[in-house]
């Protein structure tokens, strides 16, 4: 049985007190919203008046997450959609459910999509679609969900796609020929390459959809105290993560960057254009940061986009 009083002590209070709610009226979808960064984001966006749809895999965990948020924000506009993002069929069903929920509540747009859900696996696991799970959940799911919802994001007039990446993408390279079905597998390397894909995806999204009023960004959360290292890992990985995560920050810290990017006016964002005439797409601690050299490769981003399109739409020409 759900114990509300247990969770109340885990909710960190807002720093802003009675400050205005800059997200009031915004529609926000957050994947991986039952724990960690995703749950904190759902809480903080709801606190600021946003209409929030969380995506979670477990009905029980989604119900508990929603109840915790409503306990902290009684007037929260919050609901959950269920999906295992390792399955492309379920990603598509989630997009359909999101559309239906928005429409039922009178919305014809999506202002912010936060692709936060991620996984780490200590061994090779293939999804029902035949793809390595880390790559499927951390990259292909955000790619597909974003494409499924891009028209709603465009309808916003100033849509944002925010994808949780990681500083682990530095000193990483990609072999696109085998990334979705590797012959040899290393869990850490699979995680690092998937996070590199998040940055490349964000950059290429902005080029492919340059004509749309939607912009994508990758967010580096830093080391955060979450449970990701305890899921589908061996005892050694769990032991290392047990001690390493203690040095991590509260999830509220990276959520501030999500709030900044979601709430920043387009005119202010445009002041951040770099010398190449592009928006800086990699952010940490509410400030742009230069991503790795590989993450800045236009050719690699273009090739990854083409591969992702083929894997998500195998019947397309």
C-alpha positions as a Markdown table, in Angstrom:
| # | Residue | x | y | z |
|---|---|---|---|---|
| 1 | Unk | 0.0 | 0.0 | 0.0 |
| 2 | Unk | 1.2 | 3.5 | -0.9 |
| 3 | Unk | 2.6 | 5.4 | 2.1 |
| 4 | Unk | 2.3 | 9.1 | 1.4 |
| 5 | Unk | 4.1 | 10.2 | 4.5 |
| 6 | Unk | 7.2 | 8.2 | 3.6 |
| 7 | Unk | 7.6 | 10.0 | 0.3 |
| 8 | Unk | 6.9 | 13.5 | 1.6 |
| 9 | Unk | 10.2 | 13.6 | 3.3 |
| 10 | Unk | 12.0 | 12.9 | 0.0 |
| 11 | Unk | 10.5 | 15.9 | -1.8 |
| 12 | Unk | 12.9 | 18.8 | -1.9 |
| 13 | Unk | 11.2 | 22.2 | -1.5 |
| 14 | Unk | 11.3 | 24.9 | -4.2 |
| 15 | Unk | 13.9 | 27.5 | -4.0 |
| 16 | Unk | 11.7 | 30.2 | -5.6 |
| 17 | Unk | 9.1 | 30.5 | -2.9 |
| 18 | Unk | 6.1 | 32.4 | -4.3 |
| 19 | Unk | 7.8 | 33.4 | -7.5 |
| 20 | Unk | 5.7 | 33.6 | -10.7 |
| 21 | Unk | 5.2 | 30.3 | -12.6 |
| 22 | Unk | 6.9 | 30.7 | -16.0 |
| 23 | Unk | 5.6 | 27.4 | -17.2 |
| 24 | Unk | 1.9 | 28.2 | -16.6 |
| 25 | Unk | -0.2 | 26.9 | -19.5 |
| 26 | Unk | 2.7 | 25.0 | -21.2 |
| 27 | Unk | 2.1 | 21.4 | -22.2 |
| 28 | Unk | 5.0 | 19.1 | -21.2 |
| 29 | Unk | 5.7 | 15.4 | -21.9 |
| 30 | Unk | 8.4 | 13.8 | -19.8 |
| 31 | Unk | 9.6 | 10.2 | -20.3 |
| 32 | Unk | 11.1 | 8.2 | -17.5 |
| 33 | Unk | 8.9 | 10.3 | -15.1 |
| 34 | Unk | 8.4 | 7.8 | -12.3 |
| 35 | Unk | 11.8 | 8.3 | -10.6 |
| 36 | Unk | 15.1 | 10.3 | -10.6 |
| 37 | Unk | 15.4 | 13.3 | -12.9 |
| 38 | Unk | 12.2 | 12.5 | -14.8 |
| 39 | Unk | 10.1 | 12.5 | -11.6 |
| 40 | Unk | 11.7 | 15.6 | -10.3 |
| 41 | Unk | 11.1 | 17.3 | -13.6 |
| 42 | Unk | 7.4 | 16.3 | -13.5 |
| 43 | Unk | 7.1 | 17.7 | -10.0 |
| 44 | Unk | 8.9 | 21.0 | -10.7 |
| 45 | Unk | 7.1 | 21.7 | -14.0 |
| 46 | Unk | 3.8 | 20.9 | -12.3 |
| 47 | Unk | 4.7 | 23.3 | -9.5 |
| 48 | Unk | 5.2 | 26.0 | -12.1 |
| 49 | Unk | 1.8 | 25.5 | -13.6 |
| 50 | Unk | 2.6 | 23.3 | -16.6 |
| 51 | Unk | 0.2 | 20.6 | -17.9 |
| 52 | Unk | 2.4 | 17.5 | -17.5 |
| 53 | Unk | 2.1 | 14.1 | -19.1 |
| 54 | Unk | 4.6 | 11.6 | -17.7 |
| 55 | Unk | 5.6 | 8.4 | -19.4 |
| 56 | Unk | 6.4 | 5.4 | -17.3 |
| 57 | Unk | 6.8 | 1.6 | -17.8 |
| 58 | Unk | 5.0 | 0.4 | -14.6 |
| 59 | Unk | 1.4 | 1.1 | -13.8 |
| 60 | Unk | 2.1 | 0.8 | -10.1 |
| 61 | Unk | 5.1 | 3.1 | -10.2 |
| 62 | Unk | 3.3 | 5.6 | -12.4 |
| 63 | Unk | 0.4 | 5.7 | -9.9 |
| 64 | Unk | 2.7 | 6.2 | -7.0 |
| 65 | Unk | 4.7 | 8.9 | -8.8 |
| 66 | Unk | 1.4 | 10.8 | -9.7 |
| 67 | Unk | 0.2 | 10.5 | -6.1 |
| 68 | Unk | 3.5 | 11.9 | -4.7 |
| 69 | Unk | 3.2 | 14.9 | -7.0 |
| 70 | Unk | -0.4 | 15.6 | -6.1 |
| 71 | Unk | 0.5 | 15.4 | -2.5 |
| 72 | Unk | 3.1 | 18.1 | -3.0 |
| 73 | Unk | 1.1 | 20.1 | -5.6 |
| 74 | Unk | -2.7 | 19.5 | -4.9 |
| 75 | Unk | -3.7 | 21.5 | -8.0 |
| 76 | Unk | -1.2 | 19.8 | -10.3 |
| 77 | Unk | -2.2 | 19.1 | -13.9 |
| 78 | Unk | -0.5 | 15.7 | -14.1 |
| 79 | Unk | -1.2 | 12.4 | -15.7 |
| 80 | Unk | 0.7 | 9.3 | -16.9 |
| 81 | Unk | 0.9 | 7.2 | -20.1 |
| 82 | Unk | 2.4 | 3.7 | -19.9 |
| 83 | Unk | 5.0 | 2.4 | -22.3 |
| 84 | Unk | 8.1 | 0.2 | -22.4 |
| 85 | Unk | 10.3 | 2.4 | -24.6 |
| 86 | Unk | 12.4 | -0.6 | -25.6 |
| 87 | Unk | 9.4 | -1.5 | -27.9 |
| 88 | Unk | 8.9 | 0.7 | -30.9 |
| 89 | Unk | 5.2 | -0.5 | -31.0 |
| 90 | Unk | 4.8 | 0.8 | -27.5 |
| 91 | Unk | 6.5 | 4.1 | -28.3 |
| 92 | Unk | 4.0 | 4.6 | -31.1 |
| 93 | Unk | 1.1 | 3.7 | -28.8 |
| 94 | Unk | 2.5 | 6.2 | -26.3 |
| 95 | Unk | 2.5 | 8.9 | -28.9 |
| 96 | Unk | -1.2 | 8.1 | -29.7 |
| 97 | Unk | -2.1 | 8.1 | -26.1 |
| 98 | Unk | -0.4 | 11.5 | -25.6 |
| 99 | Unk | -2.3 | 13.0 | -28.5 |
| 100 | Unk | -5.6 | 11.6 | -27.1 |
| 101 | Unk | -4.9 | 13.0 | -23.6 |
| 102 | Unk | -4.0 | 16.4 | -25.0 |
| 103 | Unk | -7.0 | 16.5 | -27.2 |
| 104 | Unk | -9.3 | 15.4 | -24.4 |
| 105 | Unk | -8.2 | 18.4 | -22.4 |
| 106 | Unk | -8.5 | 20.9 | -25.2 |
| 107 | Unk | -4.9 | 21.1 | -26.3 |
| 108 | Unk | -3.8 | 21.1 | -30.0 |
| 109 | Unk | -0.1 | 21.6 | -29.3 |
| 110 | Unk | 2.9 | 20.2 | -27.3 |
| 111 | Unk | 5.3 | 22.9 | -26.0 |
| 112 | Unk | 8.0 | 20.7 | -24.5 |
| 113 | Unk | 9.1 | 17.1 | -25.0 |
| 114 | Unk | 11.6 | 15.9 | -22.5 |
| 115 | Unk | 13.3 | 12.6 | -23.6 |
| 116 | Unk | 14.7 | 11.7 | -20.3 |
| 117 | Unk | 14.1 | 7.9 | -20.0 |
| 118 | Unk | 17.4 | 6.0 | -20.1 |
| 119 | Unk | 18.8 | 2.6 | -19.2 |
| 120 | Unk | 22.1 | 0.9 | -18.5 |
| 121 | Unk | 22.6 | -2.8 | -18.9 |
| 122 | Unk | 25.5 | -4.9 | -17.8 |
| 123 | Unk | 24.9 | -7.6 | -20.5 |
| 124 | Unk | 23.7 | -7.7 | -24.1 |
| 125 | Unk | 19.9 | -7.6 | -24.3 |
| 126 | Unk | 18.1 | -7.5 | -27.6 |
| 127 | Unk | 14.6 | -5.8 | -27.8 |
| 128 | Unk | 11.6 | -7.3 | -29.5 |
| 129 | Unk | 12.6 | -5.3 | -32.5 |
| 130 | Unk | 16.1 | -7.0 | -32.5 |
| 131 | Unk | 18.1 | -4.0 | -31.3 |
| 132 | Unk | 20.6 | -3.7 | -28.5 |
| 133 | Unk | 18.5 | -2.4 | -25.6 |
| 134 | Unk | 20.7 | 0.5 | -24.4 |
| 135 | Unk | 20.7 | 2.0 | -27.9 |
| 136 | Unk | 17.0 | 1.3 | -28.4 |
| 137 | Unk | 15.8 | 3.0 | -25.2 |
| 138 | Unk | 18.4 | 5.8 | -24.9 |
| 139 | Unk | 18.4 | 6.8 | -28.6 |
| 140 | Unk | 15.9 | 5.1 | -30.9 |
| 141 | Unk | 13.0 | 5.8 | -28.5 |
| 142 | Unk | 13.6 | 9.5 | -28.3 |
| 143 | Unk | 14.2 | 9.7 | -32.0 |
| 144 | Unk | 10.9 | 7.9 | -32.8 |
| 145 | Unk | 8.8 | 9.6 | -30.1 |
| 146 | Unk | 10.0 | 13.0 | -31.3 |
| 147 | Unk | 9.2 | 12.2 | -34.9 |
| 148 | Unk | 5.7 | 11.0 | -33.9 |
| 149 | Unk | 5.0 | 14.2 | -32.0 |
| 150 | Unk | 6.8 | 16.7 | -34.2 |
| 151 | Unk | 3.6 | 18.2 | -35.7 |
| 152 | Unk | 2.3 | 18.9 | -32.2 |
| 153 | Unk | 5.6 | 20.5 | -31.2 |
| 154 | Unk | 5.5 | 22.7 | -34.4 |
| 155 | Unk | 1.9 | 23.7 | -33.5 |
| 156 | Unk | 3.3 | 25.2 | -30.3 |
| 157 | Unk | 5.0 | 27.9 | -32.3 |
| 158 | Unk | 8.1 | 27.6 | -30.2 |
| 159 | Unk | 8.5 | 23.9 | -29.3 |
| 160 | Unk | 11.4 | 22.4 | -27.4 |
| 161 | Unk | 12.8 | 18.9 | -27.5 |
| 162 | Unk | 15.1 | 18.3 | -24.5 |
| 163 | Unk | 17.0 | 15.1 | -24.4 |
| 164 | Unk | 19.0 | 13.9 | -21.3 |
| 165 | Unk | 22.5 | 13.1 | -22.5 |
| 166 | Unk | 25.7 | 12.7 | -20.4 |
| 167 | Unk | 29.3 | 13.9 | -20.0 |
| 168 | Unk | 30.2 | 10.3 | -20.7 |
| 169 | Unk | 29.8 | 11.0 | -24.4 |
| 170 | Unk | 33.3 | 12.6 | -24.3 |
| 171 | Unk | 36.1 | 10.4 | -25.5 |
| 172 | Unk | 33.6 | 8.2 | -27.4 |
| 173 | Unk | 33.3 | 7.2 | -31.0 |
| 174 | Unk | 30.6 | 5.4 | -33.0 |
| 175 | Unk | 30.6 | 2.4 | -35.2 |
| 176 | Unk | 27.2 | 2.9 | -36.9 |
| 177 | Unk | 27.4 | -0.4 | -38.7 |
| 178 | Unk | 27.1 | -2.4 | -35.5 |
| 179 | Unk | 25.7 | -0.1 | -32.9 |
| 180 | Unk | 22.2 | -1.5 | -33.0 |
| 181 | Unk | 23.4 | -5.2 | -32.9 |
| 182 | Unk | 27.0 | -5.4 | -31.7 |
| 183 | Unk | 29.1 | -8.5 | -32.0 |
| 184 | Unk | 31.0 | -7.6 | -28.7 |
| 185 | Unk | 29.2 | -5.9 | -25.9 |
| 186 | Unk | 30.4 | -3.6 | -23.1 |
| 187 | Unk | 27.7 | -2.0 | -21.0 |
| 188 | Unk | 29.6 | 1.2 | -20.2 |
| 189 | Unk | 30.6 | 1.7 | -23.9 |
| 190 | Unk | 27.0 | 1.1 | -25.0 |
| 191 | Unk | 25.8 | 3.7 | -22.6 |
| 192 | Unk | 28.5 | 6.2 | -23.7 |
| 193 | Unk | 27.7 | 5.8 | -27.4 |
| 194 | Unk | 24.0 | 6.1 | -26.8 |
| 195 | Unk | 24.6 | 9.4 | -25.0 |
| 196 | Unk | 26.7 | 10.6 | -27.9 |
| 197 | Unk | 23.8 | 9.8 | -30.1 |
| 198 | Unk | 21.6 | 12.1 | -28.0 |
| 199 | Unk | 23.8 | 15.1 | -28.8 |
| 200 | Unk | 24.1 | 14.2 | -32.5 |
| 201 | Unk | 20.3 | 13.7 | -32.7 |
| 202 | Unk | 19.7 | 17.1 | -31.2 |
| 203 | Unk | 22.0 | 18.8 | -33.7 |
| 204 | Unk | 20.6 | 17.0 | -36.7 |
| 205 | Unk | 17.0 | 17.6 | -35.6 |
| 206 | Unk | 17.6 | 21.3 | -35.8 |
| 207 | Unk | 19.1 | 21.0 | -39.3 |
| 208 | Unk | 16.5 | 18.6 | -40.7 |
| 209 | Unk | 13.6 | 20.7 | -39.2 |
| 210 | Unk | 15.2 | 24.1 | -39.6 |
| 211 | Unk | 11.9 | 25.4 | -41.2 |
| 212 | Unk | 9.9 | 24.4 | -38.1 |
| 213 | Unk | 9.5 | 26.5 | -35.0 |
| 214 | Unk | 10.9 | 23.7 | -32.9 |
| 215 | Unk | 14.5 | 23.5 | -31.5 |
| 216 | Unk | 16.2 | 20.5 | -29.8 |
| 217 | Unk | 18.8 | 20.5 | -27.1 |
| 218 | Unk | 20.8 | 17.9 | -25.2 |
| 219 | Unk | 21.2 | 18.3 | -21.5 |
| 220 | Unk | 24.2 | 17.1 | -19.5 |
| 221 | Unk | 22.8 | 16.4 | -15.9 |
| 222 | Unk | 26.2 | 15.7 | -14.4 |
| 223 | Unk | 26.6 | 13.0 | -11.8 |
| 224 | Unk | 23.1 | 12.7 | -10.2 |
| 225 | Unk | 22.0 | 10.5 | -7.3 |
| 226 | Unk | 19.6 | 8.2 | -9.1 |
| 227 | Unk | 19.0 | 4.4 | -9.3 |
| 228 | Unk | 20.1 | 3.9 | -12.9 |
| 229 | Unk | 23.2 | 1.9 | -11.9 |
| 230 | Unk | 21.1 | -0.6 | -10.0 |
| 231 | Unk | 18.9 | -1.7 | -12.9 |
| 232 | Unk | 19.9 | -4.7 | -15.1 |
| 233 | Unk | 23.5 | -4.7 | -13.9 |
| 234 | Unk | 25.8 | -7.2 | -12.2 |
| 235 | Unk | 26.9 | -7.0 | -8.6 |
| 236 | Unk | 30.1 | -5.2 | -9.4 |
| 237 | Unk | 28.3 | -2.4 | -11.3 |
| 238 | Unk | 25.8 | -2.1 | -8.5 |
| 239 | Unk | 28.5 | -1.9 | -5.9 |
| 240 | Unk | 30.4 | 0.8 | -7.9 |
| 241 | Unk | 27.3 | 2.8 | -8.5 |
| 242 | Unk | 26.3 | 2.5 | -4.8 |
| 243 | Unk | 29.4 | 4.4 | -3.8 |
| 244 | Unk | 29.7 | 6.7 | -6.8 |
| 245 | Unk | 26.1 | 8.0 | -6.7 |
| 246 | Unk | 26.7 | 9.3 | -3.2 |
| 247 | Unk | 28.8 | 12.1 | -4.7 |
| 248 | Unk | 26.0 | 13.0 | -7.1 |
| 249 | Unk | 23.7 | 16.0 | -6.9 |
| 250 | Unk | 20.0 | 16.0 | -6.2 |
| 251 | Unk | 17.9 | 15.6 | -9.4 |
| 252 | Unk | 16.6 | 19.1 | -8.9 |
| 253 | Unk | 20.0 | 20.4 | -10.2 |
| 254 | Unk | 19.7 | 19.2 | -13.8 |
| 255 | Unk | 16.0 | 19.9 | -13.8 |
| 256 | Unk | 16.9 | 23.6 | -13.5 |
| 257 | Unk | 18.6 | 23.4 | -16.9 |
| 258 | Unk | 15.4 | 21.7 | -18.3 |
| 259 | Unk | 13.3 | 24.6 | -16.9 |
| 260 | Unk | 15.7 | 27.2 | -18.3 |
| 261 | Unk | 15.6 | 25.7 | -21.8 |
| 262 | Unk | 11.8 | 25.2 | -21.7 |
| 263 | Unk | 11.1 | 28.7 | -20.5 |
| 264 | Unk | 13.7 | 30.8 | -22.3 |
| 265 | Unk | 12.1 | 33.0 | -24.9 |
| 266 | Unk | 13.2 | 32.4 | -28.5 |
| 267 | Unk | 14.6 | 35.9 | -28.8 |
| 268 | Unk | 16.9 | 35.2 | -25.8 |
| 269 | Unk | 17.9 | 31.8 | -27.2 |
| 270 | Unk | 18.8 | 33.4 | -30.5 |
| 271 | Unk | 21.4 | 35.6 | -28.7 |
| 272 | Unk | 23.3 | 32.4 | -28.0 |
| 273 | Unk | 24.0 | 31.6 | -31.6 |
| 274 | Unk | 27.6 | 30.4 | -32.1 |
| 275 | Unk | 30.1 | 31.6 | -34.8 |
| 276 | Unk | 28.7 | 29.0 | -37.2 |
| 277 | Unk | 25.2 | 30.5 | -36.9 |
| 278 | Unk | 23.8 | 27.6 | -35.0 |
| 279 | Unk | 22.3 | 27.4 | -31.5 |
| 280 | Unk | 24.5 | 25.7 | -29.0 |
| 281 | Unk | 22.7 | 22.4 | -28.4 |
| 282 | Unk | 24.6 | 21.0 | -25.5 |
| 283 | Unk | 23.8 | 22.5 | -22.1 |
| 284 | Unk | 24.9 | 21.9 | -18.5 |
| 285 | Unk | 24.0 | 23.9 | -15.4 |
| 286 | Unk | 21.8 | 26.2 | -17.4 |
| 287 | Unk | 24.6 | 27.3 | -19.7 |
| 288 | Unk | 25.8 | 26.1 | -23.1 |
| 289 | Unk | 28.8 | 23.9 | -23.2 |
| 290 | Unk | 31.0 | 22.6 | -26.0 |
| 291 | Unk | 30.3 | 18.9 | -26.7 |
| 292 | Unk | 32.8 | 16.4 | -27.9 |
| 293 | Unk | 34.5 | 16.6 | -31.3 |
| 294 | Unk | 32.5 | 13.6 | -32.4 |
| 295 | Unk | 29.3 | 15.2 | -31.3 |
| 296 | Unk | 30.0 | 18.2 | -33.5 |
| 297 | Unk | 30.5 | 16.1 | -36.7 |
| 298 | Unk | 27.8 | 16.9 | -39.2 |
| 299 | Unk | 28.6 | 13.9 | -41.3 |
| 300 | Unk | 28.2 | 11.6 | -38.3 |
| 301 | Unk | 25.0 | 13.2 | -37.2 |
| 302 | Unk | 23.6 | 12.9 | -40.8 |
| 303 | Unk | 24.6 | 9.2 | -40.9 |
| 304 | Unk | 23.1 | 8.5 | -37.5 |
| 305 | Unk | 19.8 | 10.2 | -38.6 |
| 306 | Unk | 19.6 | 8.1 | -41.7 |
| 307 | Unk | 20.3 | 4.9 | -39.8 |
| 308 | Unk | 17.7 | 5.7 | -37.1 |
| 309 | Unk | 15.1 | 6.4 | -39.8 |
| 310 | Unk | 15.8 | 3.0 | -41.4 |
| 311 | Unk | 15.6 | 1.2 | -38.1 |
| 312 | Unk | 12.4 | 3.0 | -37.0 |
| 313 | Unk | 10.7 | 2.9 | -40.4 |
| 314 | Unk | 12.1 | -0.2 | -42.1 |
| 315 | Unk | 9.3 | -0.2 | -44.7 |
| 316 | Unk | 10.1 | 3.3 | -45.9 |
| 317 | Unk | 11.8 | 3.9 | -49.2 |
